Amino acid sequence: MKSKISVIVPVYNHAEELPATLESIFGQTFSARGGDLEVIVVNDGSSDNIELVLAKWRKKYSNLKIISQPHRGAPAARNRGFEEARGEYVIFWDADMTAKPEMLEKELAELENHPEASYVYPSFKFGWKHFRCGHFDPVKIKKVNFVHTSALIRREHFPYFNESLKKFQDWDLWLTMLEQGRRGRWIPETLFHVRPRRQGISSWLPSFVYHFPWLPIPALKKYNYWKNILANKHKLV
């Protein structure tokens, strides 16, 4: 018997953030109203006390599965979680993210009502910054990524994350799916919030910075390097 939705959470030294994240996941109305929910946490070689945090939650929820592996990066952790997942739909839920209780329920309804869509995504907040995303546009997504990693995806349409990329793994995923004829669908509501931290996979720079690629900002250099890699791979203009 497949779980209806598999929630995959890659964690790397997220002991402080994880309790609020898991509380948000297990507090979803989808699960409370009888929906089948499978939660898979992939511990990607953390060196903090995250094992103690996870042990407490595992005693509380039988549908929580914990996988531990040497540190290989978020894309590898997500792929490992997917290989263990049994849901018809999957979502890669960042470890520093909380969502409104109705998010999964609304996303599932949207996918079931629109079989032409391979994934659905809402608007979200990153710290104080509000990302409204907008309707899916195959031309626009070749120019800028407006879909967060944490979208609800049909299992059979997921092509795996590219583990060689150190940035833009989500953009690469959507572009790969686009090349396979897959499309997304936007839910015009702000349904989740990402809590930025100094160390981790979440980062954001003000948009004006990207107009000055010569600035000696390490994050900007990394951005430009991996954007060129992605542009060559997907023949972006």
WOUR-V473156 format. One record per backbone hydrogen bond with DSSP energy under -0.5 kcal/mol. NH is the residue of the N-H (numbers start at 1). CO is the residue of the C=O. Records with the same first field share a line. If there is no record, write none. Layout:
NH = CO, CO
//
This chain:
5 = 36
6 = 89
7 = 5, 38
8 = 6, 91
9 = 7, 40
10 = 8
11 = 42
18 = 14
19 = 15
20 = 17
21 = 17
22 = 18
23 = 19
24 = 20
25 = 21
26 = 22
27 = 23
28 = 25
29 = 101
30 = 101
31 = 28
32 = 28
33 = 29
34 = 31
35 = 30
37 = 35
38 = 5
39 = 63
40 = 7, 38
41 = 39, 65
42 = 9, 40
43 = 41, 67
44 = 11, 42
45 = 43, 69
52 = 49
53 = 49
54 = 50
55 = 51
56 = 52
57 = 53
58 = 54
59 = 55
60 = 56
61 = 57
64 = 61
65 = 39, 63
67 = 41
69 = 43
77 = 73
78 = 74
79 = 75
80 = 76
81 = 77
82 = 78
83 = 79
84 = 80, 81
85 = 81, 82
88 = 3
89 = 4
90 = 153
91 = 6
92 = 149, 151
93 = 8, 91
94 = 92
95 = 10
97 = 94
98 = 193
100 = 191
103 = 100
106 = 102
107 = 103
108 = 104
109 = 105
110 = 106
111 = 107
112 = 108
113 = 109
114 = 110, 111
117 = 114
118 = 183
119 = 183
120 = 152
121 = 185
123 = 187, 189
124 = 131
125 = 192
126 = 129
127 = 125, 194
129 = 126
131 = 124, 129
132 = 130
134 = 132
141 = 137
142 = 139
143 = 140
144 = 140
146 = 144
148 = 146
151 = 149
152 = 120
153 = 90, 151
154 = 118
155 = 88
157 = 154
158 = 154, 155
163 = 161
165 = 162
172 = 168
173 = 169
174 = 170
175 = 171
176 = 172
177 = 173
178 = 174
179 = 175
180 = 176
181 = 178
182 = 177
185 = 119
187 = 121
188 = 186
189 = 187
191 = 123, 189
192 = 123
193 = 98
194 = 125
195 = 96
196 = 194
203 = 201
209 = 206
210 = 207
211 = 208
212 = 209
215 = 212
217 = 215
218 = 216
220 = 217
221 = 217
222 = 218
223 = 219
224 = 220
225 = 221
226 = 222
227 = 223
228 = 224
229 = 225
230 = 226
231 = 227
232 = 228
233 = 229
234 = 230
235 = 231
236 = 231
//
